[in-house]
């Protein structure tokens, strides 16, 4: 193998492909990045459940394939001077990596036994802007369950209906739901569950622009293709929680609240809670045309109110400040509608107009 490529492009590709590499893998080849030099350079990282590929142009003078430990490769390329980087294999199972006057010689591994990365082809296809997918993931991923007691809830459910994509995450104490308009599809009702780890890594790669991301689904696999990158992963299997039955269909209290003012107030209350015990709930007192946030702990108290537009009864309810803040910080609108029923029923947050999002937080007993 012998090729020369741009350091910046190479380093970016290594950083992204490395996200699929496991440093604790039982097999040494899975701790490395596979480099294929054919018509172009393809870097591959995989832990069997998640695979990431990056393809870019290079000056290829001798073709070949090999594996280099991902950690050492990343550190070497990162410390090289700017410019073109040359890779040349030797007769001693070593590869020389050089840039300007800097040269490294390190051992490489054979690609024998490396898992075959099967692309998802001839499956169901969906297209979405990169920025939209990134925003959807960011605003729902925090509600994914971390408990393995129900593995299906450790991912987000994607529902596709014609030109609407809905993503739902549930962890038993809260629900996050986002709706997004996408190019028209043929699907009346299609759904699949993507593991949270995959979405977390995907969110780091996606750009805030109008790059088209193509999502292909077939059997139990999903593939995200965009720019020069391909992310392939196994889908979670099982029956997802029927969230539609958990969301209240009516309410006795409806309050329109300024998101920034309310978020600032809850964050101030959280100072006292974090100083004492994070398990202590904040108390929301909804009276007349104001909402009061109260916090009582052994180490201090907090009390503040803001004006709201309220319809319905008064209510005193306990809420976990962390869960509430996660939802509030995912809302980019100036105001949102908060719906309540009783002190033991969930708080539901919706947009003033439309249905772009829905967040639900279960109360805490006082």
Helices and strands as residue ranges (DSSP letters): E 2-6, H 7-17, G 18-20, G 28-31, E 32-37, E 41-46, E 50-56, E 59-62, E 64-69, H 70-79, E 84-89, E 94-99, E 102-107, E 124-129, H 130-138, G 141-143, G 148-154, E 155-161, E 164-170, E 174-181, E 190-195, H 196-205, E 212-218, E 221-226, E 229-236, G 243-245, E 253-258, H 259-276, E 282-287, E 290-297, E 300-307, E 309-312, E 315-319, H 321-328, E 335-340, E 347-351, E 357-361
